[in-house]
Amino acid sequence: DVKVTQSSRYLVKRTGEKVFLECVQDMDHENMFWYRQDPGLGLRLIYFSYDVKMKEKGDIPEGYSVSREKKERFSLILESASTNQTSMYLCASSQGQGIHEQYFGPGTRLTVT
Amino acid sequence: GEDVEQSLFLSVREGDSSVINCTYTDSSSTYLYWYKQEPGAGLQLLTYIFSNMDMKQDQRLTVLLNKKDKHLSLRIADTQTGDSAIYFCADLLGSARQLTFGSGTQLTVLP
């Protein structure tokens, strides 16, 4: 059974804190993705990675960075959290290019106060 | 860039058919997808259609694609309360790795 896990379901942080969100997949997938989900805006891609140490900016990378040191793990970093980064964060993984299905984790609800 | 649009809400009665619509802007879409998100969960792939197809049927689900109008729809026959969820349309451009998602349609099934 395929699995994408995220380190926390709920997280509350203060403005200015450094925040790490971790994602792990057990399917040996090449690609990993970080999205944020906001009501009425759908899923917006923050960053994705197609190989270890490789990363590509998505549609809304500002205020975020990522790290992929091992194939199975993809981390999203908020260097200095702000209230407008309060959101649901979803991680996904997929294999190769083209049609392959994206598998999603359950999401992390981040609140920045 | 690519833009994928959906209406935000749809309500239907249990047992009726639901039709969720989606439009996209880039004609180089190769695959189009429907994902379902149940409360408190991530997204799960429901079905997909290749861009050279007009229709795909999978049990209670029917996907229709009008390439000329760049319009995709998902029909759910005999809608049940368990079908209440958010449905996302997404497309893949060329041989890209990333998808572009719509805003999601919240389907509410009334008893």
Interface residues (C-beta under 8 A of the other chain):
Chain A: V4 N31 F33 Y35 G40 L41 G42 L43 R44 L45 F48 Y50 E56 G58 D59 L90 A92 S94 G96 Q97 G98 I99 E101 Q102 F104 G105 P106 G107
Chain B: G1 V4 Q6 L8 T30 Y31 G40 A41 G42 L43 Q44 L45 Y48 F88 L92 S95 A96 R97 Q98 L99 T100 F101 G102 S103 G104
